[in-house]
Amino acid sequence: MNLCSLANENRYEGTWRDDKKNGPGKYYYLTHGQMYEGVWLDDVAKCGTMKDFDRDNASEPTQYPIPKVNTHYTYTVFIKSLNYIQEKARKKHVVCSFIIVITNFVSFFSSFSPYV
């Protein structure tokens, strides 16, 4: 990992190839109070996530904060996904030890989950 600081104090921490951002890294937009974490190819961001970063201390913060996105009922989403996989496996008459292991894990986990 390398660090590149710009005159406006924004900076990039990540990997380089041929003097260009390439591979995983983080770009800190300190002037706007945001940070992009992702993957670059030849100095172009290809895939990643932008989030607020020290926004209260930014010299030119963006007008609106980036809202946090999360799944409130993570366990329920997991169970629905597992049920979908099990149904697909049954239709194809596939025996999958992975599904059996996960099912046993879920049975154990469900006794502790408040989101069933």
C-alpha positions as CSV (number, residue, x, y, z in Angstrom):
1,M,0.0,0.0,0.0
2,N,1.2,3.5,-0.9
3,L,0.0,7.0,0.0
4,C,-0.4,9.9,-2.3
5,S,-1.4,13.3,-0.8
6,L,-2.7,16.1,-3.0
7,A,-2.3,19.9,-2.5
8,N,-5.9,20.1,-1.3
9,E,-5.1,17.5,1.4
10,N,-7.2,14.8,-0.3
11,R,-5.3,11.5,-0.4
12,Y,-5.3,8.0,-1.9
13,E,-4.0,5.0,0.0
14,G,-3.8,1.9,-2.0
15,T,-2.0,0.0,-4.7
16,W,-0.4,1.4,-7.9
17,R,0.8,0.2,-11.2
18,D,2.5,2.3,-13.9
19,D,1.9,5.5,-11.8
20,K,-1.9,4.9,-11.8
21,K,-4.3,3.7,-9.1
22,N,-4.7,0.0,-9.7
23,G,-6.3,-2.5,-7.4
24,P,-7.8,-2.0,-4.0
25,G,-7.5,1.4,-2.2
26,K,-9.2,4.2,-0.4
27,Y,-9.6,7.8,-1.6
28,Y,-10.2,10.3,1.1
29,Y,-12.0,13.5,0.0
30,L,-11.1,15.4,3.1
31,T,-12.4,18.7,1.7
32,H,-15.9,17.1,1.4
33,G,-15.8,14.7,4.4
34,Q,-16.2,11.5,2.3
35,M,-14.2,8.4,1.6
36,Y,-14.4,6.0,-1.3
37,E,-13.2,2.5,-0.8
38,G,-13.0,0.3,-3.8
39,V,-11.0,-1.1,-6.7
40,W,-9.3,1.0,-9.4
41,L,-8.2,0.1,-12.9
42,D,-5.8,2.5,-14.6
43,D,-6.8,5.5,-12.4
44,V,-10.6,4.9,-12.8
45,A,-12.7,3.7,-9.9
46,K,-14.5,0.6,-11.0
47,C,-16.4,-0.8,-8.0
48,G,-16.6,0.4,-4.4
49,T,-18.5,2.3,-1.7
50,M,-18.7,6.0,-0.8
51,K,-19.3,6.9,2.8
52,D,-19.1,10.0,5.0
53,F,-15.8,10.4,6.7
54,D,-15.1,13.1,9.3
55,R,-17.7,15.2,7.6
56,D,-18.1,17.7,10.5
57,N,-14.5,18.8,10.1
58,A,-14.5,19.1,6.3
59,S,-13.8,22.5,4.7
60,E,-16.5,22.0,2.0
61,P,-18.9,19.3,3.3
62,T,-21.5,18.0,0.9
63,Q,-25.0,19.3,1.3
64,Y,-26.5,16.0,2.4
65,P,-24.9,13.2,4.4
66,I,-24.8,9.7,2.8
67,P,-27.5,7.6,4.6
68,K,-26.5,4.3,6.2
69,V,-28.0,1.3,4.6
70,N,-28.4,-1.9,6.5
71,T,-30.8,-4.9,6.9
72,H,-32.7,-4.8,10.1
73,Y,-33.8,-8.4,9.9
74,T,-30.6,-10.0,8.7
75,Y,-31.6,-13.4,10.2
76,T,-34.9,-13.4,8.3
77,V,-33.2,-12.6,5.0
78,F,-30.7,-15.4,5.7
79,I,-33.5,-17.9,6.4
80,K,-35.4,-16.9,3.3
81,S,-32.3,-17.3,1.2
82,L,-31.5,-20.7,2.7
83,N,-35.1,-21.9,2.0
84,Y,-34.8,-20.8,-1.6
85,I,-31.5,-22.7,-2.0
86,Q,-33.0,-25.8,-0.4
87,E,-36.0,-25.7,-2.7
88,K,-33.8,-25.4,-5.7
89,A,-31.7,-28.4,-4.5
90,R,-34.9,-30.5,-4.0
91,K,-36.2,-29.7,-7.5
92,K,-32.9,-30.9,-9.0
93,H,-32.7,-33.9,-6.7
94,V,-29.3,-32.7,-5.5
95,V,-28.0,-33.8,-2.1
96,C,-25.8,-31.1,-0.8
97,S,-23.9,-31.6,2.5
98,F,-23.3,-27.9,2.7
99,I,-27.1,-27.3,3.0
100,I,-27.3,-29.9,5.7
101,V,-24.5,-28.3,7.7
102,I,-26.0,-24.8,7.2
103,T,-29.5,-26.1,8.2
104,N,-28.0,-27.5,11.5
105,F,-26.2,-24.3,12.1
106,V,-29.4,-22.3,11.6
107,S,-31.3,-24.5,13.9
108,F,-28.8,-23.9,16.6
109,F,-28.5,-20.1,15.8
110,S,-32.3,-19.6,15.8
111,S,-32.5,-20.4,19.5
112,F,-30.4,-17.2,20.1
113,S,-31.9,-14.8,17.5
114,P,-34.4,-12.1,18.4
115,Y,-35.4,-11.6,14.7
116,V,-37.1,-14.9,13.8
